[in-house]
Amino acid sequence: METLGLGLFFEDVTVGRTFKTIGRTISEADIINFVTCTGMTEVLFTNSVFQEEESLIKGRVVPSALVYTFMEGLLVQSTMQHTGFAFLEMSYKVGGPTVAGDTIHCEVEIVEARRSKKRPDKGIVTSHNRVINQRGELVLDYKPTRMVNARTKGE
């Protein structure tokens, strides 16, 4: 019997493949829980008077680290269950602000996929991930490289 919800194997992530995640709306509770848990209690994230009177960004600002972790969570749930093996490196650039109430999703393009030389039962995959809000604005752009399981051992 087939199990649904398993991740993509190396053989499934060919260069040029694209897909997107479902959306996720970020609430004020998400922000408070995240900054409290991580210790990121910067006034930009915790002080509504500061945000209203001094910030150039209107609304409850979301840390870009929270945007990133929510997108990674959506990607783990949809593409890496039982197949993701290791996170190797990443480039990361914030494209614009995210505020409470924004709904974001991730658009993914596989830009590199090769068999691991040291571990032939694994693949090395780099994707270009663009996080987009409900207005179609790019809010985060990142390129992670991961090691993923392969179905076959390779050569």
Secondary structure, 3 states (H helix, E strand, C coil): CCCCCCCCCHHHCCCCCEEECCCEECCHHHHHHHHHHHCCCCHHHHCHHHHHHCCCCCCCECCHHHHHHHHHHHHHHHHHCCCEEEEEEEEEEECCCCECCCEEEEEEEEEEEEECCCCCCEEEEEEEEEEEECCCCEEEEEEEEEEEECCCCCC
